[in-house]
Amino acid sequence: MEQSSKRSGLLNGRFIFKKFSDGSLDKRTVICIYCQAEFQYHRSTSSLQYHLRAKHAFASSSCATDNPPTANESIQPQQSTLAEFQNRYKPMDQTKYNTLTNAIAKWIAMDCRPLNIVNDRGLRDIIQIASSNQLYTLPSEGTIASQIHDLYNNEKTTKLELLKNALAVALSGDHWTSLSNHSYLGVTAHLIDASWTLQSFALTVMHTEERDAESCAECFLDVAKEWNIQEKVTTISTDSAHSMIAADSHFPFEHMTCIAHSLQQSITVALGDGGFENILEKCRKLVGHFKHSPINNTELGIQPAAKGQKQEPLVQDISTRWNSTLGMVQHLLCNKATITATSALQKQKLSVPTGKDFEKLQKLETLLEPCRFVTELLGGELYVSCSVVLPAFCHIFSVMEVSDDDPEYVIHFKNTFTADLTKHKEGANMRFLKIATALDPRFKHLKCLPKSERDEVWNMMSEVLKEQHSNAETTELEPPEKKMNLPLVADDENECASVCTALDRYRAEPVISMETCPLEWWSKHEGAYKCLAYVARKYLATPATAVPCERLFSLSGDIVNKKRAALSPVNVNKLVCLRTPATPPEAEG
């Protein structure tokens, strides 16, 4: 009774007892703190809970059962709820409202939410509770759309500033078709900024009508013109699609084929003609038996559960993705004992891999795992990758060398893979890749190349530096003709000698460890090798693959989902570009 007499509120303070004029509490009457409605209280809160659910859903959802304060608790916290009542029903400050609107727009743009989510009562209730303001109303779809356009314009300004200050810009591009059957070309930019940070971001995801060579080239040129980087673009990286390869003749820039795509094609050829077809087909049927039947899948998990072990899920491969085939093989090897035991208990007779089959799968995993490592390494966009291509090729060819203890099917796979990848390597822009490797202080010893080719690389570097020096001179303001005299010829000779000296000094520098970032090295040595710094920015910014652009379409697939399939191409472009923001340049001083 003592505890009951001190009770000042019900349902966690949602209802407070009415006070008499003398300040004492009327224990038979309670007041709703949200709407000031009065209710008779007879030791039951059912009618009060009904009122909350009907009139104040936001409060009902967070309201637990009645938890009255103990005898040691003060009445003051319940009285403060009354003071808060005025704030709950006060119009929200405009600055705070704008901040919330901006946050909602970012959330919708970045997390692929449909625009009409601002019509959801649940979202409104959540923000009302979080902001402690019951008068808050969500912004309209039009307001959010306008806010997203503003966010895009701000992001575009940041990217324009980075491109304006960049000395060289590399592009990568790829095609994609949306759910609404629209064809798009995505283009990403890659550059090394003044602080020697590698920047990668989307420039556009543009709607295209044609995919022929001339149209592809025209689209890339239009993008370069739109962003005012026509004179700064050094390379364009694409996959090996016929239209992209044919577009090479229309580019005024150097073309780089996607190394990951080359690896994909070589592995696919080797898998199809390397003696693994039958065992892989058997694996696909076995995985399908368990994956497509909940009952069979449950039975597969009984044995691991009985031993207190976690069941590794089986993976179904996709014919166009060799890494999914590797995943299928690895998960089958992990579940070898479980699959063998469970299959023996199945009513349906299954074709289960034999001991020799599993041995064959183990060999295949050994062959594919280095390819997976190299593909993931070259597909990065936050670190230098172009200079890693030739060392990666060297590693792959070393792994694929035939050894005396290789079985016939492994020899056949290695020979098929090596022959196909060699063709792709010969078709790559080897001159560019060699110079990029030499400009990476981790690989400038050029051990990934035959000794007979190494001096040739440094000769090419010397020519590039002289060409760069010549181009730099032509961009400077020319003095009046009367000041042109013979001493300038001597100056040119001195400059060329200086370039060669700098190159010799760079060659003499010790090779850095594999763990050290090459851009970090260049940031510390830029002052000593100014003539090399521009060339390093140009070559090291180029991506080894078109994977960064392919990632755009992974984003696009999320963005143009079933709830957003009606998005216009203009809005698809803005949303994708918002999902790949650039890092603003650091303020000077």
C-alpha positions as CSV (number, residue, x, y, z in Angstrom):
1,M,0.0,0.0,0.0
2,E,2.9,2.3,0.8
3,Q,4.3,1.8,-2.6
4,S,0.9,2.2,-4.3
5,S,0.2,5.5,-2.5
6,K,3.4,7.0,-3.9
7,R,2.6,6.1,-7.5
8,S,2.4,9.2,-9.6
9,G,2.0,7.8,-13.2
10,L,0.9,4.8,-15.1
11,L,2.2,2.9,-18.2
12,N,5.7,4.3,-17.8
13,G,4.4,7.9,-17.2
14,R,2.1,8.0,-20.3
15,F,-0.7,8.8,-17.9
16,I,-0.4,10.9,-14.7
17,F,-2.7,11.2,-11.8
18,K,-4.8,14.3,-11.6
19,K,-4.1,16.8,-8.8
20,F,-6.5,18.4,-6.5
21,S,-6.3,22.1,-5.9
22,D,-4.4,21.5,-2.7
23,G,-1.7,19.5,-4.6
24,S,-2.7,16.0,-3.5
25,L,-3.3,13.3,-6.1
26,D,-6.6,12.0,-7.2
27,K,-6.0,8.3,-7.4
28,R,-9.2,7.7,-9.4
29,T,-8.5,10.0,-12.3
30,V,-5.6,9.9,-14.8
31,I,-4.6,12.3,-17.6
32,C,-3.0,11.3,-21.0
33,I,0.2,13.3,-21.3
34,Y,-0.2,13.5,-25.1
35,C,-3.8,14.8,-25.5
36,Q,-4.8,15.7,-21.9
37,A,-7.8,13.4,-22.1
38,E,-9.1,12.3,-18.6
39,F,-9.9,8.7,-17.7
40,Q,-11.3,7.0,-14.6
41,Y,-8.8,4.6,-13.1
42,H,-10.0,1.4,-11.3
43,R,-6.8,-0.6,-10.9
44,S,-6.9,-1.7,-14.6
45,T,-4.9,-0.2,-17.5
46,S,-6.7,-2.0,-20.3
47,S,-8.7,1.1,-21.4
48,L,-5.6,3.2,-21.2
49,Q,-3.6,0.9,-23.4
50,Y,-6.4,0.8,-25.9
51,H,-6.4,4.7,-26.0
52,L,-2.6,4.6,-26.7
53,R,-3.0,2.1,-29.5
54,A,-5.9,4.0,-31.1
55,K,-4.7,7.6,-30.7
56,H,-0.9,7.5,-30.0
57,A,0.6,4.5,-31.9
58,F,4.1,5.9,-31.6
59,A,3.8,5.8,-27.8
60,S,2.0,2.4,-27.7
61,S,4.7,0.7,-29.6
62,S,7.3,1.6,-27.0
63,C,5.1,1.3,-24.0
64,A,5.7,-1.8,-21.7
65,T,3.5,-2.9,-18.9
66,D,2.9,-0.6,-15.9
67,N,6.2,-0.2,-14.0
68,P,5.3,2.0,-11.0
69,P,8.2,3.7,-9.2
70,T,9.5,2.1,-6.0
71,A,9.3,3.7,-2.6
72,N,12.8,5.0,-3.0
73,E,12.1,6.8,-6.3
74,S,11.2,10.5,-6.4
75,I,8.0,11.8,-8.0
76,Q,10.1,14.5,-9.8
77,P,10.9,12.4,-12.9
78,Q,7.2,11.9,-13.6
79,Q,6.6,15.6,-13.2
80,S,9.3,16.3,-15.7
81,T,7.2,14.4,-18.2
82,L,4.7,17.2,-17.9
83,A,7.4,19.7,-18.7
84,E,8.4,17.7,-21.7
85,F,4.9,17.8,-23.0
86,Q,5.2,21.3,-24.3
87,N,8.4,20.4,-26.2
88,R,6.8,17.3,-27.7
89,Y,4.1,19.4,-29.3
90,K,6.2,22.4,-30.2
91,P,7.0,22.9,-34.0
92,M,10.5,21.6,-34.8
93,D,13.3,24.1,-35.2
94,Q,13.8,24.7,-39.0
95,T,17.6,23.9,-38.8
96,K,16.9,20.6,-37.2
97,Y,14.1,19.8,-39.7
98,N,16.4,20.5,-42.6
99,T,19.1,18.3,-41.1
100,L,16.6,15.5,-40.8
101,T,15.4,16.0,-44.3
102,N,19.0,15.9,-45.6
103,A,19.7,12.7,-43.6
104,I,16.5,11.0,-45.0
105,A,17.5,12.0,-48.6
106,K,21.0,10.5,-48.1
107,W,19.5,7.4,-46.6
108,I,17.2,6.9,-49.6
109,A,19.9,7.6,-52.1
110,M,22.7,5.6,-50.5
111,D,20.7,2.6,-49.2
112,C,18.5,2.1,-52.3
113,R,15.2,2.9,-50.7
114,P,12.1,3.8,-52.9
115,L,11.2,7.5,-52.8
116,N,7.6,6.8,-51.6
117,I,9.0,5.4,-48.3
118,V,8.4,9.0,-47.0
119,N,4.7,8.1,-47.0
120,D,5.2,5.3,-44.5
121,R,3.5,5.9,-41.1
122,G,6.1,3.6,-39.5
123,L,9.0,5.8,-40.6
124,R,7.1,8.9,-39.3
125,D,6.5,7.3,-35.9
126,I,10.1,6.3,-35.5
127,I,11.4,9.8,-36.2
128,Q,8.7,11.4,-33.9
129,I,9.9,9.1,-31.1
130,A,13.6,9.7,-31.9
131,S,13.2,13.5,-32.1
132,S,10.8,13.7,-29.2
133,N,8.5,15.8,-31.3
134,Q,5.1,14.5,-32.1
135,L,4.3,17.3,-34.6
136,Y,7.1,16.1,-37.0
137,T,5.8,15.3,-40.5
138,L,7.9,13.6,-43.2
139,P,9.0,15.7,-46.2
140,S,7.2,15.1,-49.5
141,E,8.5,12.9,-52.3
142,G,9.2,16.1,-54.3
143,T,11.2,17.6,-51.5
144,I,13.4,14.5,-51.1
145,A,13.8,14.3,-54.9
146,S,15.0,17.9,-54.9
147,Q,17.3,17.2,-52.0
148,I,18.9,14.2,-53.8
149,H,19.5,16.4,-56.9
150,D,21.3,18.9,-54.6
151,L,23.4,16.1,-53.1
152,Y,24.4,15.0,-56.6
153,N,25.3,18.5,-57.6
154,N,27.5,18.9,-54.5
155,E,29.1,15.6,-55.2
156,K,29.7,16.5,-58.8
157,T,31.3,19.8,-57.7
158,T,33.8,17.8,-55.5
159,K,34.6,15.5,-58.4
160,L,35.1,18.4,-60.8
161,E,37.5,20.0,-58.4
162,L,39.6,16.8,-58.2
163,L,39.6,16.5,-62.0
164,K,40.6,20.1,-62.5
165,N,43.6,19.7,-60.2
166,A,44.6,16.3,-61.6
167,L,47.6,16.0,-63.9
168,A,46.4,12.8,-65.5
169,V,43.1,10.8,-65.5
170,A,42.5,7.2,-66.4
171,L,39.0,6.0,-67.3
172,S,37.3,2.5,-67.2
173,G,34.0,1.6,-68.8
174,D,31.5,-1.2,-69.2
175,H,28.0,-1.9,-70.5
176,W,25.0,-3.0,-68.5
177,T,21.2,-3.7,-69.2
178,S,18.7,-2.8,-66.5
179,L,15.5,-4.5,-65.4
180,S,13.5,-2.1,-67.6
181,N,15.7,-3.2,-70.5
182,H,17.6,0.1,-70.8
183,S,21.2,-0.1,-72.0
184,Y,23.8,1.8,-70.0
185,L,27.5,2.6,-70.2
186,G,29.2,3.2,-66.9
187,V,32.4,5.3,-66.8
188,T,34.7,5.6,-63.7
189,A,37.7,8.0,-63.2
190,H,41.0,7.1,-61.6
191,L,43.6,9.6,-60.6
192,I,46.4,10.3,-58.1
193,D,45.8,13.6,-56.4
194,A,48.4,16.1,-55.0
195,S,48.8,14.2,-51.8
196,W,49.5,10.9,-53.7
197,T,46.2,9.4,-52.8
198,L,44.5,7.2,-55.4
199,Q,41.0,8.4,-56.1
200,S,38.4,6.3,-57.9
201,F,34.8,7.4,-58.5
202,A,32.0,7.2,-61.0
203,L,31.6,9.9,-63.6
204,T,28.4,8.7,-65.2
205,V,26.1,5.8,-66.0
206,M,24.7,7.0,-69.3
207,H,21.8,5.7,-71.3
208,T,22.9,4.4,-74.7
209,E,21.1,3.2,-77.8
210,E,23.9,1.5,-79.7
211,R,26.9,-0.6,-78.6
212,D,28.9,-0.6,-81.8
213,A,32.6,0.6,-81.8
214,E,31.9,4.1,-83.1
215,S,29.1,4.7,-80.6
216,C,31.3,3.4,-77.7
217,A,34.1,5.7,-78.6
218,E,31.8,8.6,-79.0
219,C,30.3,8.0,-75.6
220,F,33.7,8.0,-73.9
221,L,34.7,11.2,-75.8
222,D,31.4,12.9,-74.7
223,V,32.1,12.0,-71.0
224,A,35.6,13.4,-71.2
225,K,34.3,16.6,-72.8
226,E,31.5,16.9,-70.2
227,W,34.0,16.7,-67.4
228,N,36.6,18.9,-69.2
229,I,39.3,16.3,-69.1
230,Q,39.9,15.7,-72.8
231,E,43.6,16.7,-72.5
232,K,44.1,14.7,-69.3
233,V,42.8,11.3,-70.1
234,T,45.7,8.8,-70.5
235,T,44.0,5.4,-70.8
236,I,40.6,3.7,-71.1
237,S,40.2,0.3,-69.5
238,T,37.5,-2.0,-70.8
239,D,36.7,-5.7,-71.1
240,S,37.5,-7.7,-74.2
241,A,34.0,-7.3,-75.8
242,H,34.3,-7.0,-79.6
243,S,32.8,-3.5,-79.6
244,M,35.3,-2.3,-77.0
245,I,38.3,-3.8,-78.8
246,A,37.1,-2.3,-82.1
247,A,36.6,1.1,-80.5
248,D,40.3,1.2,-79.8
249,S,41.0,2.6,-83.2
250,H,38.7,5.5,-82.5
251,F,40.3,6.5,-79.1
252,P,42.8,9.3,-78.9
253,F,43.9,7.6,-75.7
254,E,45.7,4.4,-74.9
255,H,43.5,1.3,-74.5
256,M,43.9,-1.2,-71.7
257,T,42.1,-4.5,-71.8
258,C,40.7,-5.9,-68.5
259,I,43.2,-8.5,-67.1
260,A,40.5,-10.1,-65.0
261,H,38.5,-10.7,-68.1
262,S,41.5,-12.3,-69.8
263,L,41.9,-14.6,-66.8
264,Q,38.2,-15.4,-66.8
265,Q,38.4,-16.5,-70.5
266,S,41.5,-18.6,-70.1
267,I,40.2,-20.4,-67.0
268,T,36.9,-21.1,-68.8
269,V,38.7,-22.5,-71.8
270,A,40.9,-24.7,-69.6
271,L,37.9,-26.0,-67.5
272,G,36.0,-26.9,-70.7
273,D,39.0,-28.7,-72.2
274,G,41.1,-29.7,-69.2
275,G,39.7,-33.1,-68.1
276,F,37.5,-31.7,-65.3
277,E,34.1,-31.6,-67.2
278,N,32.7,-34.9,-66.0
279,I,33.5,-34.5,-62.3
280,L,32.2,-30.9,-62.3
281,E,28.9,-32.0,-63.8
282,K,28.6,-34.7,-61.2
283,C,29.2,-32.1,-58.5
284,R,26.6,-29.7,-59.9
285,K,23.9,-32.5,-59.8
286,L,24.9,-33.5,-56.2
287,V,24.8,-29.9,-55.0
288,G,21.5,-29.3,-56.7
289,H,20.0,-32.4,-55.0
290,F,20.7,-30.9,-51.6
291,K,20.3,-27.2,-52.4
292,H,16.9,-27.5,-54.1
293,S,15.2,-29.7,-51.4
294,P,14.7,-28.4,-47.9
295,I,14.3,-32.0,-46.6
296,N,17.6,-33.2,-48.2
297,N,19.4,-30.1,-47.0
298,T,18.1,-30.7,-43.4
299,E,19.3,-34.3,-43.5
300,L,22.7,-33.1,-44.6
301,G,23.0,-31.0,-41.5
302,I,22.0,-33.8,-39.0
303,Q,25.5,-35.3,-38.7
304,P,27.4,-32.0,-38.1
305,A,24.7,-31.0,-35.6
306,A,25.1,-34.3,-33.7
307,K,28.8,-33.6,-33.4
308,G,28.3,-30.0,-32.4
309,Q,29.8,-28.8,-35.6
310,K,28.6,-26.0,-37.9
311,Q,27.4,-27.2,-41.3
312,E,29.2,-25.5,-44.2
313,P,26.5,-24.6,-46.8
314,L,27.0,-26.1,-50.3
315,V,27.4,-23.6,-53.2
316,Q,25.9,-23.9,-56.7
317,D,28.3,-22.6,-59.4
318,I,27.4,-20.3,-62.2
319,S,28.7,-21.3,-65.6
320,T,29.9,-17.7,-66.4
321,R,31.8,-17.3,-63.1
322,W,34.7,-19.6,-62.6
323,N,35.2,-18.3,-59.0
324,S,31.8,-19.8,-58.2
325,T,33.1,-23.1,-59.5
326,L,36.0,-22.8,-57.1
327,G,33.6,-22.0,-54.3
328,M,31.5,-25.1,-55.2
329,V,34.6,-27.3,-55.1
330,Q,35.9,-25.9,-51.8
331,H,32.6,-26.4,-50.0
332,L,32.3,-29.9,-51.4
333,L,35.7,-30.7,-50.0
334,C,34.8,-29.3,-46.6
335,N,31.7,-31.4,-46.5
336,K,33.3,-34.6,-48.0
337,A,32.6,-36.9,-45.0
338,T,29.1,-35.5,-44.4
339,I,28.1,-35.8,-48.0
340,T,29.4,-39.4,-48.2
341,A,27.6,-40.5,-45.1
342,T,24.3,-38.7,-45.8
343,S,24.1,-39.8,-49.4
344,A,24.3,-43.5,-48.3
345,L,21.1,-42.9,-46.3
346,Q,19.2,-41.2,-49.1
347,K,16.3,-43.2,-50.7
348,Q,17.3,-41.8,-54.1
349,K,20.5,-43.3,-55.4
350,L,23.0,-40.5,-55.8
351,S,26.2,-40.3,-57.9
352,V,28.6,-39.3,-55.2
353,P,32.3,-38.4,-56.0
354,T,34.6,-41.2,-55.3
355,G,37.9,-41.0,-53.5
356,K,39.7,-40.4,-56.8
357,D,37.1,-37.8,-57.7
358,F,37.8,-35.9,-54.5
359,E,41.5,-36.1,-55.2
360,K,40.8,-34.6,-58.6
361,L,38.8,-31.8,-57.0
362,Q,41.7,-31.1,-54.6
363,K,44.0,-30.7,-57.6
364,L,41.5,-28.3,-59.3
365,E,41.3,-26.2,-56.1
366,T,45.2,-26.0,-56.1
367,L,45.1,-24.8,-59.7
368,L,42.3,-22.2,-59.3
369,E,43.2,-20.7,-55.9
370,P,46.2,-18.7,-57.3
371,C,44.0,-17.4,-60.0
372,R,41.4,-16.2,-57.5
373,F,44.1,-14.5,-55.5
374,V,45.5,-12.6,-58.5
375,T,42.0,-11.7,-59.8
376,E,41.1,-10.2,-56.4
377,L,44.4,-8.4,-56.2
378,L,44.2,-6.8,-59.6
379,G,40.5,-5.9,-59.1
380,G,41.2,-3.4,-56.3
381,E,40.6,0.3,-56.8
382,L,41.9,1.7,-53.6
383,Y,45.5,0.8,-54.3
384,V,47.9,0.7,-57.3
385,S,47.1,-2.3,-59.5
386,C,48.5,-1.7,-63.0
387,S,52.1,-2.2,-62.0
388,V,51.2,-5.5,-60.4
389,V,50.0,-7.1,-63.7
390,L,53.3,-8.4,-65.0
391,P,54.5,-9.7,-61.6
392,A,51.0,-11.4,-61.3
393,F,51.4,-12.9,-64.8
394,C,54.8,-14.2,-63.8
395,H,53.4,-15.8,-60.7
396,I,50.5,-17.4,-62.6
397,F,52.8,-18.8,-65.3
398,S,55.1,-20.2,-62.6
399,V,52.2,-21.9,-60.9
400,M,51.1,-23.4,-64.2
401,E,54.5,-24.9,-65.0
402,V,54.2,-28.7,-65.6
403,S,55.9,-30.8,-63.0
404,D,57.0,-34.5,-63.2
405,D,54.4,-35.7,-60.7
406,D,51.4,-34.0,-62.5
407,P,48.7,-36.4,-63.7
408,E,47.7,-36.2,-67.3
409,Y,44.5,-34.2,-66.7
410,V,46.5,-31.5,-64.7
411,I,49.1,-31.3,-67.5
412,H,46.3,-30.8,-70.1
413,F,44.7,-28.1,-67.9
414,K,48.0,-26.2,-67.4
415,N,48.9,-26.4,-71.1
416,T,45.5,-25.2,-72.2
417,F,45.4,-22.4,-69.7
418,T,49.0,-21.2,-70.4
419,A,48.5,-21.2,-74.2
420,D,45.3,-19.2,-73.9
421,L,46.6,-16.7,-71.4
422,T,49.7,-16.2,-73.4
423,K,47.5,-15.0,-76.3
424,H,45.8,-12.5,-74.1
425,K,49.1,-11.3,-72.7
426,E,50.4,-10.7,-76.2
427,G,47.3,-8.7,-77.0
428,A,47.7,-6.5,-73.9
429,N,49.3,-3.0,-73.9
430,M,52.7,-4.4,-72.9
431,R,54.6,-1.2,-73.3
432,F,52.3,0.6,-70.9
433,L,52.4,-2.3,-68.4
434,K,56.2,-2.5,-68.5
435,I,56.7,1.2,-67.8
436,A,54.1,1.0,-65.0
437,T,56.0,-1.9,-63.4
438,A,59.3,0.1,-63.6
439,L,57.7,3.1,-61.9
440,D,56.6,0.9,-58.9
441,P,59.5,0.9,-56.5
442,R,58.5,-2.6,-55.4
443,F,59.0,-4.1,-58.8
444,K,61.5,-1.8,-60.5
445,H,64.1,-4.6,-60.6
446,L,61.9,-6.0,-63.3
447,K,62.5,-9.6,-62.3
448,C,59.1,-10.5,-63.8
449,L,60.7,-9.9,-67.2
450,P,63.4,-11.7,-69.1
451,K,66.9,-10.1,-68.6
452,S,67.0,-9.4,-72.3
453,E,63.9,-7.1,-72.1
454,R,64.9,-5.1,-69.0
455,D,67.2,-2.5,-70.6
456,E,64.6,-1.9,-73.3
457,V,62.1,-0.9,-70.6
458,W,64.5,1.8,-69.2
459,N,65.1,3.0,-72.8
460,M,61.3,3.4,-73.2
461,M,61.2,5.3,-69.9
462,S,63.9,7.7,-71.1
463,E,61.9,8.4,-74.3
464,V,58.7,9.0,-72.2
465,L,60.5,11.4,-70.0
466,K,62.0,13.3,-72.9
467,E,58.6,13.5,-74.6
468,Q,57.1,14.7,-71.4
469,H,59.8,17.4,-71.1
470,S,59.1,18.5,-74.7
471,N,55.3,18.6,-74.1
472,A,55.8,20.7,-70.9
473,E,57.8,23.2,-72.8
474,T,55.2,23.7,-75.5
475,T,52.5,24.4,-72.9
476,E,54.5,27.2,-71.4
477,L,54.2,30.8,-72.7
478,E,56.7,31.4,-75.4
479,P,58.9,34.5,-75.1
480,P,59.1,37.0,-78.0
481,E,61.1,35.8,-81.0
482,K,63.9,38.3,-80.5
483,K,64.8,36.5,-77.3
484,M,65.1,33.2,-79.0
485,N,68.8,32.5,-79.2
486,L,71.4,29.7,-79.3
487,P,71.9,29.3,-75.6
488,L,68.4,27.8,-75.4
489,V,69.7,24.8,-77.4
490,A,72.3,24.2,-74.7
491,D,69.6,24.5,-72.1
492,D,67.6,21.8,-73.8
493,E,70.6,19.5,-73.8
494,N,71.2,20.2,-70.1
495,E,67.6,19.3,-69.4
496,C,67.8,16.0,-71.3
497,A,71.0,15.2,-69.4
498,S,69.2,16.0,-66.2
499,V,66.3,13.7,-67.1
500,C,68.7,10.8,-67.8
501,T,70.5,11.5,-64.5
502,A,67.3,11.4,-62.5
503,L,66.3,8.1,-64.2
504,D,69.7,6.6,-63.3
505,R,69.4,7.8,-59.7
506,Y,65.9,6.3,-59.5
507,R,67.2,2.9,-60.8
508,A,69.9,3.0,-58.1
509,E,67.3,3.4,-55.3
510,P,66.7,0.2,-53.3
511,V,63.6,-1.8,-53.9
512,I,61.0,-1.3,-51.2
513,S,59.2,-4.2,-49.5
514,M,56.0,-5.6,-50.9
515,E,54.0,-4.3,-47.8
516,T,55.0,-0.7,-48.5
517,C,52.6,1.5,-50.6
518,P,54.4,2.7,-53.7
519,L,52.4,6.0,-53.6
520,E,53.7,6.6,-50.1
521,W,57.2,6.2,-51.4
522,W,56.5,8.6,-54.2
523,S,55.0,11.2,-51.8
524,K,58.3,11.2,-50.0
525,H,60.6,11.3,-53.0
526,E,58.6,13.5,-55.4
527,G,61.0,16.4,-54.7
528,A,64.0,14.4,-55.8
529,Y,62.4,13.1,-59.0
530,K,60.1,15.9,-60.2
531,C,60.5,14.8,-63.8
532,L,59.4,11.3,-62.9
533,A,56.5,12.3,-60.7
534,Y,54.1,13.2,-63.4
535,V,54.8,10.1,-65.3
536,A,54.3,8.0,-62.2
537,R,51.0,9.6,-61.6
538,K,50.0,8.9,-65.1
539,Y,50.9,5.2,-65.2
540,L,50.2,4.2,-61.6
541,A,46.6,5.6,-61.7
542,T,45.5,3.3,-64.4
543,P,43.5,0.3,-63.1
544,A,44.5,-3.2,-64.2
545,T,40.9,-4.3,-64.8
546,A,37.5,-2.9,-65.6
547,V,36.2,-4.4,-62.3
548,P,35.7,-0.9,-60.7
549,C,33.3,-0.1,-63.5
550,E,31.6,-3.5,-63.2
551,R,31.0,-2.7,-59.5
552,L,28.9,0.3,-60.6
553,F,26.5,-2.2,-62.1
554,S,26.3,-4.2,-59.0
555,L,25.3,-1.0,-57.4
556,S,22.9,-0.3,-60.3
557,G,21.3,-3.7,-59.9
558,D,20.5,-2.7,-56.3
559,I,19.4,0.7,-57.2
560,V,17.2,-0.2,-60.2
561,N,15.5,-3.0,-58.3
562,K,11.9,-4.1,-58.7
563,K,10.6,-1.2,-56.6
564,R,12.7,1.2,-58.6
565,A,12.5,-0.3,-62.1
566,A,10.7,2.9,-63.4
567,L,13.6,5.2,-62.6
568,S,14.6,7.4,-65.4
569,P,18.2,7.1,-66.8
570,V,19.0,10.6,-65.5
571,N,18.0,9.5,-62.0
572,V,19.9,6.2,-62.3
573,N,23.0,8.1,-63.2
574,K,22.6,10.5,-60.2
575,L,21.9,7.7,-57.7
576,V,24.8,5.5,-58.8
577,C,27.3,8.4,-58.7
578,L,26.1,9.3,-55.2
579,R,27.0,5.7,-54.2
580,T,30.6,6.2,-55.3
581,P,31.6,9.5,-53.7
582,A,35.0,11.1,-54.1
583,T,37.2,12.1,-51.2
584,P,37.3,16.0,-51.2
585,P,40.7,17.5,-51.6
586,E,42.3,18.6,-48.4
587,A,42.1,22.3,-47.6
588,E,45.4,24.0,-48.1
589,G,47.1,25.7,-45.2
